[in-house]
């Protein structure tokens, strides 16, 4: 297994790290996996190529930049944007609905709830969500609770890429990344409340569980590669 340097490219398939999100492009058509804070600025000119957004969970790190992303897309769109989200996790969809209600003269947003393991076709992309065992901090209670989160598998005619956001080190990660050309697996580096369960992976966990040919290990601080790791 190799550790490539960003950005990654194979034929017409290109992958870039966007500080908590993964941008996948094939033949000029773009797909954004998650919408963290600041993602619009990181995308820059690539905003005009985005045809859909996939949200892996409703955690703040996955959705808190969604409204600013939609605002930044306004100069580039006169047609609907598809936003995929996992059924059972409605927070990202709620933010997109607030955008539609608050800015009704903007471009349309098509919300598409997806079941885990279902296969979706979006232009050149074949998309599949795979369930993970994940946690979310509850800072006022100083603990961590289980929440919905999913890995996203993206296939094109040029290759297979998987994004695994912060999750527990379990065989779910191995199954999600098995056979991929590139896996992007987020590891824990930021302070979290103490918990009796391991809710985040270390870099060594990611290496051990990765089933892909090549691996990136960004931290949940948005940096690639992660400078340190924490369970």
GIZI-V830366 format. One record per residue. N is the residue number from 0. PHI is phi as a letter, one per 20 degrees, with the letter a starting at -180 (none if undefined). D_LAST is the distance of its C-alpha to the last C-alpha in Angstrom with 1 decimal. Layout:
[[N | PHI | D_LAST] [N | PHI | D_LAST]]
This chain:
[[0 | none | 22.7] [1 | e | 23.3] [2 | d | 21.3] [3 | f | 23.9] [4 | e | 24.5] [5 | f | 24.7] [6 | f | 26.9] [7 | d | 27.3] [8 | b | 30.6] [9 | b | 32.5] [10 | l | 36.0] [11 | e | 36.1] [12 | e | 32.4] [13 | c | 30.4] [14 | c | 26.7] [15 | c | 25.4] [16 | e | 22.2] [17 | c | 22.9] [18 | l | 20.1] [19 | o | 18.1] [20 | c | 20.9] [21 | d | 22.4] [22 | d | 26.2] [23 | d | 28.1] [24 | c | 31.8] [25 | c | 34.4] [26 | l | 38.0] [27 | n | 37.7] [28 | d | 36.1] [29 | d | 32.7] [30 | c | 29.9] [31 | d | 27.0] [32 | d | 23.7] [33 | n | 22.4] [34 | c | 23.8] [35 | f | 21.6] [36 | g | 23.3] [37 | n | 25.5] [38 | f | 25.6] [39 | f | 29.4] [40 | f | 29.9] [41 | f | 27.8] [42 | f | 29.8] [43 | l | 33.1] [44 | f | 36.0] [45 | f | 33.8] [46 | g | 34.1] [47 | f | 37.5] [48 | e | 36.2] [49 | f | 33.8] [50 | d | 35.2] [51 | a | 32.3] [52 | c | 28.8] [53 | d | 26.2] [54 | d | 23.6] [55 | e | 20.5] [56 | a | 19.9] [57 | d | 21.2] [58 | f | 18.1] [59 | g | 19.3] [60 | f | 17.5] [61 | e | 19.5] [62 | c | 22.9] [63 | f | 23.5] [64 | e | 25.6] [65 | f | 27.7] [66 | f | 30.8] [67 | f | 31.0] [68 | f | 30.6] [69 | f | 33.5] [70 | f | 35.5] [71 | f | 35.1] [72 | f | 36.2] [73 | g | 39.5] [74 | f | 41.6] [75 | d | 40.5] [76 | c | 41.2] [77 | c | 44.2] [78 | c | 42.8] [79 | f | 40.1] [80 | d | 36.3] [81 | e | 34.4] [82 | c | 31.1] [83 | e | 29.3] [84 | b | 26.9] [85 | f | 25.6] [86 | f | 27.9] [87 | o | 26.5] [88 | c | 24.6] [89 | d | 27.3] [90 | f | 25.9] [91 | f | 26.2] [92 | f | 29.6] [93 | f | 30.6] [94 | f | 30.0] [95 | f | 32.1] [96 | f | 34.8] [97 | f | 34.9] [98 | f | 35.6] [99 | f | 38.4] [100 | f | 40.0] [101 | f | 39.8] [102 | c | 40.9] [103 | f | 43.3] [104 | e | 45.2] [105 | e | 42.2] [106 | f | 41.4] [107 | f | 40.6] [108 | c | 37.1] [109 | e | 36.9] [110 | e | 34.0] [111 | c | 33.1] [112 | f | 31.0] [113 | c | 29.6] [114 | e | 28.8] [115 | g | 25.9] [116 | m | 27.3] [117 | f | 30.4] [118 | d | 31.6] [119 | d | 32.9] [120 | d | 35.2] [121 | c | 35.2] [122 | m | 37.7] [123 | f | 36.5] [124 | d | 33.0] [125 | d | 32.1] [126 | d | 29.0] [127 | b | 27.0] [128 | e | 24.1] [129 | c | 21.9] [130 | f | 19.9] [131 | c | 16.1] [132 | e | 14.0] [133 | c | 12.4] [134 | c | 11.8] [135 | b | 13.4] [136 | f | 13.4] [137 | d | 16.7] [138 | f | 17.1] [139 | f | 20.5] [140 | e | 19.3] [141 | l | 16.1] [142 | b | 14.1] [143 | c | 12.5] [144 | d | 14.9] [145 | f | 15.2] [146 | b | 17.0] [147 | f | 18.9] [148 | b | 17.4] [149 | b | 18.9] [150 | f | 18.9] [151 | c | 22.2] [152 | e | 24.3] [153 | c | 27.2] [154 | d | 30.1] [155 | c | 33.2] [156 | f | 36.1] [157 | d | 34.4] [158 | r | 31.0] [159 | c | 27.9] [160 | c | 24.7] [161 | c | 21.5] [162 | d | 19.1] [163 | d | 15.7] [164 | f | 14.1] [165 | g | 10.6] [166 | b | 10.1] [167 | f | 8.7] [168 | f | 9.1] [169 | c | 12.7] [170 | f | 16.2] [171 | g | 16.8] [172 | f | 15.4] [173 | f | 17.8] [174 | f | 20.6] [175 | f | 20.2] [176 | e | 20.3] [177 | g | 22.8] [178 | n | 25.8] [179 | f | 24.8] [180 | f | 26.1] [181 | c | 23.1] [182 | d | 19.6] [183 | d | 17.6] [184 | d | 13.9] [185 | e | 11.8] [186 | d | 8.3] [187 | e | 6.2] [188 | c | 8.0] [189 | e | 9.9] [190 | f | 9.8] [191 | c | 9.3] [192 | f | 11.0] [193 | f | 9.8] [194 | b | 9.8] [195 | f | 10.9] [196 | d | 9.2] [197 | e | 5.9] [198 | e | 7.0] [199 | c | 5.2] [200 | e | 5.7] [201 | e | 5.9] [202 | f | 9.6] [203 | f | 10.6] [204 | f | 9.4] [205 | f | 11.5] [206 | f | 14.3] [207 | f | 14.4] [208 | e | 14.7] [209 | f | 16.8] [210 | d | 20.4] [211 | e | 21.9] [212 | f | 24.2] [213 | c | 22.4] [214 | b | 18.9] [215 | d | 17.6] [216 | c | 14.0] [217 | f | 14.3] [218 | e | 11.7] [219 | f | 11.7] [220 | e | 13.9] [221 | n | 16.5] [222 | e | 16.9] [223 | c | 17.6] [224 | f | 16.4] [225 | f | 13.0] [226 | f | 13.8] [227 | b | 10.6] [228 | c | 6.9] [229 | b | 3.8] [230 | f | 0.0]]
